[in-house]
C-alpha cells in the first residue's frame, strides 16, 4: 500500500481582522505599524485591505457586512528583532502600549490595541530555537 501524495505546502498565511471603520483601521496599520498594503478590494459586500507583515505572512482587514462581531479571543503577535526599538518606533508614531514589558519564558512582550480594539503583541524571542524555526525552509528542488 502506498502513501497518498502529500498536499502542497501553503504559499502564505493570512490573519483576518474585521472592522467597522476600514479607513481608520487601515491607516493605523499603514501609519503607526508601518505596514504596506499590497492589495485593496471593494465589492457590494464591503472592502478589504491586505498588508504584508513578513515573507509569506499577511494581515487582512475587512469591513464586510455579514461578518463575525467582537474582538475577544483574538491576539495578533508580531515578532520583532528588538522589542525596545520596535516600541520606541511605534510610540513615536502614536501607538499607546498597555502596561510595560512582560517577561515570559524565552521571550519579552509588549501589548497595544488597534483602533478596532484588537489586541496586538510585539514579541522578542530570546530562545534561539525560534530563530531557527523562522528561517525559510530549504528549497526542495
C-alpha positions as CSV (number, residue, x, y, z in Angstrom):
1,X,0.0,0.0,0.0
2,X,1.4,3.4,-1.0
3,X,1.1,6.6,1.0
4,X,-1.2,9.2,-0.5
5,X,0.6,12.1,-2.2
6,X,1.5,15.0,0.1
7,X,-0.7,18.1,-0.1
8,X,1.1,21.1,-1.5
9,X,2.6,23.4,1.2
10,X,0.8,26.7,1.7
11,X,2.4,29.6,-0.1
12,X,1.4,32.1,2.5
13,X,-0.7,32.7,5.7
14,X,-3.3,35.5,6.2
15,X,-4.8,36.6,9.5
16,X,-8.1,38.4,9.0
17,X,-9.4,41.1,11.3
18,X,-12.8,42.7,10.9
19,X,-13.6,46.4,11.1
20,X,-16.4,48.9,11.3
21,X,-14.2,51.7,10.1
22,X,-11.8,50.3,7.4
23,X,-10.2,53.6,6.6
24,X,-9.2,54.3,10.2
25,X,-8.2,50.7,10.8
26,X,-6.0,50.6,7.6
27,X,-4.5,54.0,8.5
28,X,-3.3,52.6,11.8
29,X,-1.6,49.6,10.2
30,X,-0.1,51.8,7.5
31,X,0.9,54.9,9.5
32,X,1.5,53.6,13.0
33,X,2.6,50.0,12.4
34,X,4.5,50.9,9.2
35,X,3.0,48.1,7.1
36,X,2.5,48.5,3.4
37,X,-0.8,47.5,1.7
38,X,-0.4,45.0,-1.1
39,X,-4.0,44.7,-2.2
40,X,-7.3,46.6,-1.7
41,X,-10.6,45.1,-2.7
42,X,-14.1,46.5,-2.8
43,X,-17.4,44.9,-3.6
44,X,-21.1,45.3,-2.7
45,X,-20.5,43.3,0.4
46,X,-17.7,45.7,1.7
47,X,-14.0,46.1,1.4
48,X,-10.7,44.5,2.4
49,X,-7.1,45.7,2.7
50,X,-4.2,43.2,2.7
51,X,-0.9,44.1,4.3
52,X,2.4,42.2,4.1
53,X,3.8,41.5,7.6
54,X,6.7,39.3,6.6
55,X,7.7,36.9,3.8
56,X,4.6,34.8,3.2
57,X,2.7,36.4,6.1
58,X,-0.2,38.8,5.7
59,X,-2.7,40.7,7.8
60,X,-6.1,41.4,6.2
61,X,-8.7,44.0,7.3
62,X,-12.3,43.7,6.2
63,X,-15.5,45.7,6.7
64,X,-17.8,43.0,5.3
65,X,-21.4,43.4,6.2
66,X,-22.0,39.8,7.1
67,X,-19.1,39.0,9.4
68,X,-18.4,37.9,13.0
69,X,-18.6,40.7,15.6
70,X,-16.3,41.4,18.6
71,X,-12.6,41.2,19.3
72,X,-12.4,39.0,22.3
73,X,-10.2,36.0,21.9
74,X,-8.1,37.4,19.1
75,X,-4.4,38.1,19.6
76,X,-2.1,39.1,16.7
77,X,1.6,38.6,17.6
78,X,4.2,40.3,15.6
79,X,7.7,39.0,16.2
80,X,10.4,41.8,16.3
81,X,14.2,41.5,16.5
82,X,14.4,44.1,19.3
83,X,11.4,44.9,21.4
84,X,12.7,48.3,22.8
85,X,13.5,49.7,19.4
86,X,10.1,48.5,18.0
87,X,8.2,50.1,20.9
88,X,10.1,53.4,20.6
89,X,9.4,53.5,16.8
90,X,5.7,52.8,17.3
91,X,5.3,55.2,20.2
92,X,6.8,57.9,18.0
93,X,4.0,57.2,15.5
94,X,1.3,57.4,18.2
95,X,1.0,53.9,19.5
96,X,-0.1,53.6,23.1
97,X,1.1,50.5,24.9
98,X,-1.0,48.8,27.7
99,X,1.3,48.4,30.7
100,X,5.0,47.7,30.4
101,X,7.2,45.0,29.0
102,X,6.1,41.5,30.1
103,X,8.9,38.9,30.6
104,X,7.9,35.4,29.6
105,X,9.8,32.1,29.3
106,X,12.2,32.7,26.5
107,X,10.6,35.9,25.3
108,X,9.6,39.5,26.1
109,X,6.3,41.2,25.0
110,X,4.5,44.5,24.9
111,X,0.8,44.9,24.1
112,X,-1.3,47.6,22.4
113,X,-4.7,47.8,20.7
114,X,-5.6,48.8,17.2
115,X,-8.5,51.2,16.5
116,X,-11.0,48.3,16.3
117,X,-9.9,47.0,19.8
118,X,-7.9,44.0,18.6
119,X,-5.0,43.1,21.0
120,X,-1.6,43.2,19.3
121,X,1.5,41.8,20.9
122,X,5.1,42.7,19.9
123,X,7.3,39.8,20.9
124,X,11.1,39.5,21.0
125,X,12.3,35.9,21.4
126,X,15.5,35.1,23.3
127,X,15.2,31.4,22.6
128,X,17.4,30.5,19.6
129,X,15.1,27.6,18.6
130,X,12.6,30.2,17.5
131,X,15.1,32.0,15.2
132,X,15.9,28.6,13.7
133,X,12.2,27.9,13.1
134,X,11.7,31.2,11.3
135,X,14.4,30.6,8.7
136,X,13.0,29.9,5.2
137,X,12.5,26.3,4.5
138,X,15.1,24.8,2.2
139,X,14.1,24.6,-1.5
140,X,13.1,21.0,-2.1
141,X,14.4,21.2,-5.7
